[in-house]
């Protein structure tokens, strides 16, 4: 006589903490998946045998279910980190390429107005998401805006000079010249915060300076005005980073929750930039250009600049998502590696005339950026 033996009880769900904001994800080895099959027992077995088989089969089934669930959790975490990384890379690359397309291919000569419209789109989206309860933002009080105003002035200058430089310089050289920002930031940290870096960091910074100089010398499309705006942009970007560290603690003290998340900073920066940007549009007399240009009558042009506004906000969302899924180390390294496909895409899409010497300088500068990211990781680990 044949009797079926039912397998044992199922294991309960266990919580899994995937990562910490400033650390790497927990490393969990993925076990080999096993196939679970039902068994039957033949006669000649006593009740004690059945009980023993039930217990053993139950433990085996429980272990197998835990293995499958653990494997699924690890796979889901890795998939989310990969998806977040791809989204961050896509949005950051696309933003620069779309801006370059608007400023150069469309020959749009109102960079401040473009920045103003992009920030307006960002404000509308963040306010809408906050109203729907999808995200949380801090109320924009007068005290908070007064504290944040110096940072915002630098923020607006940083965006505008980026627009001005991108109009005259190809994307690949912009990515290399932006490395100068790291040099300025490191020097500022040393004098303002008494922070010392090891020799690897300074070696990487030296390589960045060499690549920027050699890239400029060999740049076939060299434009003095564009390079001037880019170096001003590097200075303002470094100033923004250093000023933000000083203002952040004060800003948190005047908020209701005692904190200031990424969404609140996006809303605060973009909202405060609207009146300042409007004033600069009037000062630089972009109103006259806007009243004469036929581009504003093209639906495709409005579609492209609206897309650029979405991408600008997407960078903030995806960077925070990617940082949340991985950690500061991976985020920094991917950000440096991301410049390589961006530079290649910029050269190919906009048919940039280049030489072997200039291409070598660009590649050298991109590798220096990766070397800098790795040196900073070791410096952070040591400290």
C-alpha positions as CSV (number, residue, x, y, z in Angstrom):
1,X,0.0,0.0,0.0
2,X,1.3,3.5,-1.0
3,X,0.7,6.6,1.1
4,X,1.5,10.2,0.3
5,X,3.7,12.1,2.8
6,X,2.9,15.9,3.0
7,X,5.9,18.2,3.4
8,X,6.1,20.4,6.5
9,X,5.4,24.0,7.5
10,X,6.4,27.2,5.7
11,X,8.9,29.7,7.2
12,X,7.8,33.2,8.1
13,X,8.8,36.4,6.4
14,X,12.0,38.1,7.6
15,X,12.9,41.7,7.1
16,X,16.0,42.5,5.1
17,X,17.9,45.7,5.5
18,X,19.5,46.3,2.0
19,X,21.8,49.2,2.6
20,X,22.7,52.3,4.4
21,X,22.9,55.8,2.8
22,X,26.6,56.2,3.1
23,X,27.6,52.6,2.9
24,X,27.7,49.8,0.4
25,X,24.9,47.2,0.1
26,X,25.1,44.2,2.3
27,X,26.9,41.4,0.4
28,X,24.7,38.3,0.4
29,X,25.9,35.2,-1.6
30,X,23.2,33.9,-4.0
31,X,22.8,30.2,-3.4
32,X,22.1,27.7,-6.1
33,X,18.4,27.2,-6.6
34,X,17.1,23.8,-5.8
35,X,14.1,22.1,-7.2
36,X,11.6,20.9,-4.5
37,X,9.8,17.7,-5.3
38,X,7.2,15.7,-3.4
39,X,8.0,12.3,-2.1
40,X,6.0,9.1,-1.4
41,X,6.7,6.5,1.2
42,X,6.1,2.8,0.7
43,X,4.5,0.5,3.2
44,X,6.4,-1.3,6.0
45,X,6.9,2.1,7.8
46,X,5.7,2.6,11.3
47,X,3.9,5.8,12.5
48,X,7.2,6.9,14.1
49,X,8.8,6.7,10.7
50,X,6.2,8.9,9.3
51,X,6.6,11.5,12.0
52,X,10.3,11.5,11.6
53,X,10.0,12.0,7.8
54,X,7.5,14.8,8.3
55,X,9.8,16.6,10.6
56,X,12.9,16.2,8.4
57,X,10.9,17.1,5.2
58,X,9.4,20.1,7.0
59,X,12.9,21.4,7.9
60,X,14.2,20.8,4.4
61,X,11.2,22.6,2.9
62,X,11.7,25.5,5.3
63,X,15.3,25.8,4.4
64,X,14.6,25.7,0.7
65,X,11.9,28.4,1.0
66,X,14.3,30.6,2.9
67,X,16.9,30.1,0.2
68,X,14.5,30.9,-2.6
69,X,13.2,34.0,-0.8
70,X,16.7,35.2,0.1
71,X,17.8,34.7,-3.5
72,X,14.8,36.7,-4.8
73,X,15.5,39.5,-2.3
74,X,19.1,39.8,-3.4
75,X,18.1,39.7,-7.1
76,X,15.5,42.4,-6.5
77,X,18.0,44.6,-4.7
78,X,20.6,44.2,-7.4
79,X,18.0,44.9,-10.1
80,X,16.9,48.1,-8.3
81,X,20.5,49.3,-7.9
82,X,21.1,48.6,-11.6
83,X,17.9,50.3,-12.7
84,X,18.7,53.3,-10.5
85,X,22.2,53.5,-11.9
86,X,21.0,53.4,-15.5
87,X,18.3,56.0,-14.8
88,X,20.9,58.3,-13.2
89,X,23.4,57.9,-16.0
90,X,20.7,58.4,-18.7
91,X,19.2,61.5,-17.1
92,X,22.5,63.2,-16.4
93,X,23.9,62.5,-19.9
94,X,20.6,63.4,-21.6
95,X,20.4,66.7,-19.8
96,X,23.7,68.0,-21.1
97,X,23.1,66.7,-24.6
98,X,19.6,68.2,-24.8
99,X,20.9,71.6,-23.5
100,X,23.7,71.4,-26.1
101,X,21.1,70.6,-28.8
102,X,18.9,73.6,-27.8
103,X,21.8,76.1,-27.6
104,X,23.8,74.9,-30.6
105,X,21.6,73.1,-33.1
106,X,18.6,75.4,-32.5
107,X,21.1,78.3,-32.1
108,X,19.0,79.6,-29.1
109,X,20.7,82.7,-27.8
110,X,18.8,83.1,-24.5
111,X,20.5,80.8,-22.0
112,X,19.1,82.6,-19.0
113,X,15.6,82.2,-20.3
114,X,16.2,78.5,-20.9
115,X,17.4,78.1,-17.3
116,X,14.4,80.0,-16.0
117,X,11.9,77.8,-17.9
118,X,13.6,74.6,-16.8
119,X,13.5,75.7,-13.1
120,X,9.8,76.7,-13.5
121,X,9.0,73.2,-14.9
122,X,10.8,71.7,-11.9
123,X,8.9,73.8,-9.4
124,X,5.6,72.9,-11.0
125,X,6.4,69.1,-10.8
126,X,7.7,69.2,-7.2
127,X,4.8,71.2,-6.0
128,X,2.4,68.8,-7.7
129,X,4.0,65.7,-6.3
130,X,4.1,67.3,-2.8
131,X,0.4,68.2,-3.1
132,X,-0.5,64.6,-4.1
133,X,1.5,63.3,-1.0
134,X,4.0,61.4,-3.2
135,X,7.0,63.4,-1.7
136,X,7.4,65.5,1.4
137,X,8.9,69.0,1.3
138,X,9.6,71.7,3.9
139,X,7.4,74.8,3.9
140,X,9.3,77.7,2.3
141,X,9.3,80.2,5.2
142,X,10.9,83.7,5.0
143,X,13.6,82.6,7.5
144,X,14.6,79.6,5.5
145,X,14.7,81.6,2.2
146,X,16.8,84.4,3.8
147,X,19.3,81.8,5.0
148,X,19.4,80.0,1.7
149,X,19.6,83.1,-0.5
150,X,23.5,83.3,-0.7
151,X,23.6,79.7,-1.8
152,X,20.9,80.3,-4.4
153,X,22.7,83.3,-5.9
154,X,25.7,81.0,-6.5
155,X,23.4,78.2,-7.8
156,X,21.8,80.5,-10.4
157,X,25.3,81.8,-11.5
158,X,26.4,78.2,-11.8
159,X,23.5,77.2,-14.1
160,X,23.8,80.3,-16.3
161,X,27.5,80.1,-16.8
162,X,27.1,76.4,-17.7
163,X,24.6,77.4,-20.4
164,X,26.9,80.1,-21.7
165,X,30.0,77.7,-21.9
166,X,28.0,74.8,-23.4
167,X,27.0,77.0,-26.3
168,X,30.6,77.5,-27.4
169,X,32.5,74.4,-26.2
170,X,31.8,70.8,-27.3
171,X,30.5,68.3,-24.7
172,X,33.7,66.3,-24.4
173,X,35.8,69.3,-23.5
174,X,33.2,70.6,-21.1
175,X,33.4,67.3,-19.1
176,X,37.2,67.5,-19.0
177,X,37.3,71.2,-18.0
178,X,34.8,70.5,-15.2
179,X,37.5,68.5,-13.5
180,X,39.0,71.9,-12.6
181,X,36.1,72.2,-10.2
182,X,37.6,69.3,-8.2
183,X,40.9,71.1,-7.9
184,X,39.2,74.3,-6.6
185,X,37.0,72.3,-4.2
186,X,40.0,70.4,-2.8
187,X,41.9,73.7,-2.2
188,X,38.8,75.3,-0.7
189,X,38.4,72.4,1.7
190,X,42.0,72.7,2.8
191,X,41.8,76.4,3.6
192,X,38.1,76.6,4.8
193,X,37.7,73.3,6.6
194,X,41.3,72.4,7.3
195,X,40.8,69.1,5.5
196,X,43.9,67.4,4.2
197,X,44.0,64.9,1.3
198,X,46.6,62.2,0.7
199,X,49.1,62.1,-2.2
200,X,46.9,60.0,-4.5
201,X,44.2,62.7,-4.5
202,X,46.7,65.5,-5.2
203,X,48.3,63.3,-8.0
204,X,44.8,62.9,-9.6
205,X,44.1,66.6,-9.3
206,X,47.5,67.3,-11.0
207,X,46.6,65.0,-13.8
208,X,43.3,66.8,-14.2
209,X,45.0,70.1,-14.6
210,X,47.4,68.7,-17.2
211,X,44.6,67.2,-19.2
212,X,42.6,70.4,-19.1
213,X,45.6,72.4,-20.4
214,X,46.5,69.9,-23.1
215,X,42.9,69.5,-24.1
216,X,42.6,73.3,-24.5
217,X,45.8,73.5,-26.5
218,X,44.7,70.7,-28.9
219,X,41.1,71.8,-29.2
220,X,40.3,72.4,-32.8
221,X,37.2,74.3,-31.9
222,X,38.8,76.4,-29.2
223,X,36.7,79.4,-28.2
224,X,38.1,81.9,-25.7
225,X,34.7,83.2,-24.6
226,X,33.4,79.6,-24.0
227,X,36.5,78.7,-22.0
228,X,36.2,81.8,-19.9
229,X,32.6,81.0,-19.0
230,X,33.6,77.4,-18.2
231,X,36.3,78.4,-15.7
232,X,33.9,80.9,-14.1
233,X,31.4,78.0,-13.9
234,X,34.1,75.8,-12.2
235,X,34.7,78.5,-9.6
236,X,31.0,78.9,-8.9
237,X,30.4,75.2,-8.8
238,X,33.2,74.8,-6.2
239,X,31.9,77.8,-4.3
240,X,28.4,76.3,-4.3
241,X,29.7,73.0,-2.8
242,X,31.7,74.7,-0.1
243,X,29.0,77.3,0.8
244,X,26.4,74.6,0.9
245,X,28.3,72.9,3.7
246,X,28.3,76.0,5.8
247,X,24.7,77.0,5.2
248,X,23.1,73.5,5.5
249,X,23.4,73.3,9.3
250,X,21.9,76.8,9.7
251,X,19.1,76.0,7.2
252,X,18.1,72.8,9.1
253,X,17.8,74.8,12.3
254,X,15.1,77.1,10.8
255,X,13.0,74.3,9.3
256,X,10.0,72.8,11.1
257,X,11.3,69.2,11.0
258,X,14.9,70.1,11.7
259,X,15.9,68.5,8.4
260,X,16.2,69.5,4.7
261,X,15.8,66.7,2.2
262,X,16.7,66.6,-1.4
263,X,13.2,67.5,-2.6
264,X,13.1,70.5,-0.3
265,X,16.4,71.7,-1.6
266,X,15.3,71.3,-5.2
267,X,12.1,73.3,-4.5
268,X,14.0,75.9,-2.5
269,X,16.7,76.5,-5.1
270,X,14.3,76.5,-8.1
271,X,11.7,78.7,-6.5
272,X,14.2,81.3,-5.4
273,X,15.8,81.3,-8.8
274,X,12.6,82.4,-10.5
275,X,12.7,86.1,-9.4
276,X,16.5,86.3,-9.8
277,X,16.4,84.7,-13.2
278,X,13.6,87.1,-14.3
279,X,15.7,90.0,-13.2
280,X,18.7,88.7,-15.2
281,X,16.6,88.2,-18.3
282,X,15.7,91.9,-18.2
283,X,19.3,92.9,-17.4
284,X,20.8,90.9,-20.3
285,X,17.9,92.1,-22.6
286,X,16.9,88.6,-23.6
287,X,13.3,89.9,-23.8
288,X,14.1,91.6,-27.1
289,X,15.6,88.4,-28.5
290,X,12.6,86.3,-27.3
291,X,10.2,88.7,-29.0
292,X,11.9,88.3,-32.4
293,X,13.0,84.6,-32.5
294,X,10.7,82.3,-34.5
295,X,11.8,79.3,-32.3
296,X,9.0,80.1,-29.8
297,X,6.4,79.4,-32.5
298,X,7.7,75.9,-33.0
299,X,5.9,73.2,-31.0
300,X,8.9,70.9,-31.3
301,X,11.1,73.5,-29.7
302,X,8.7,73.8,-26.7
303,X,8.7,70.0,-26.5
304,X,12.5,69.8,-26.3
305,X,12.9,72.6,-23.7
306,X,10.1,71.1,-21.6
307,X,11.9,67.7,-21.8
308,X,15.1,69.5,-20.6
309,X,13.1,70.7,-17.6
310,X,12.0,67.2,-16.8
311,X,15.5,65.9,-17.2
312,X,16.9,68.5,-14.8
313,X,14.5,67.4,-12.1
314,X,15.1,63.7,-13.0
315,X,18.8,64.1,-12.2
316,X,17.9,65.1,-8.6
317,X,15.5,62.2,-8.2
318,X,17.6,59.5,-9.8
319,X,20.8,60.6,-8.1
320,X,19.1,60.4,-4.7
321,X,17.5,57.0,-5.7
322,X,20.9,55.6,-6.9
323,X,22.7,56.9,-3.8
324,X,20.0,55.3,-1.6
325,X,20.3,51.9,-3.4
326,X,24.1,51.8,-3.4
327,X,26.2,54.2,-1.4
328,X,28.5,57.2,-1.7
329,X,31.4,55.2,-3.0
330,X,29.6,53.5,-5.9
331,X,27.7,56.8,-6.7
332,X,31.0,58.7,-7.0
333,X,32.7,56.1,-9.2
334,X,29.7,55.7,-11.5
335,X,29.5,59.5,-11.8
336,X,33.1,59.6,-13.0
337,X,32.7,56.7,-15.4
338,X,29.5,58.2,-16.8
339,X,31.6,61.0,-18.4
340,X,33.2,58.6,-20.8
341,X,30.0,57.6,-22.8
342,X,28.8,61.2,-22.5
343,X,32.0,62.5,-24.2
344,X,31.8,59.9,-26.9
345,X,28.1,60.7,-27.5
346,X,28.8,64.5,-27.6
347,X,31.5,64.0,-30.3
348,X,29.4,61.7,-32.5
349,X,26.0,63.4,-32.2
350,X,27.3,66.9,-32.9
351,X,30.0,65.9,-35.4
352,X,32.8,67.5,-33.5
353,X,36.0,68.0,-35.4
354,X,38.8,66.5,-33.3
355,X,42.4,65.4,-33.6
356,X,44.3,62.4,-32.2
357,X,46.0,64.7,-29.7
358,X,42.8,66.2,-28.5
359,X,41.1,62.8,-28.3
360,X,44.0,61.6,-26.2
361,X,43.8,64.6,-23.9
362,X,40.1,64.1,-23.4
363,X,40.5,60.4,-22.7
364,X,43.4,61.2,-20.3
365,X,41.2,63.7,-18.5
366,X,38.4,61.2,-18.2
367,X,40.8,58.6,-16.7
368,X,42.1,61.2,-14.3
369,X,38.5,61.7,-13.1
370,X,38.1,58.0,-12.4
371,X,41.5,57.9,-10.7
372,X,40.4,60.9,-8.6
373,X,37.1,59.1,-7.6
374,X,39.1,56.0,-6.5
375,X,41.6,58.2,-4.6
376,X,38.8,60.0,-2.8
377,X,37.3,56.6,-1.8
378,X,40.5,55.5,-0.2
379,X,40.9,58.9,1.4
380,X,37.4,58.7,2.9
381,X,38.0,55.2,4.1
382,X,41.2,56.2,5.8
383,X,39.6,59.2,7.5
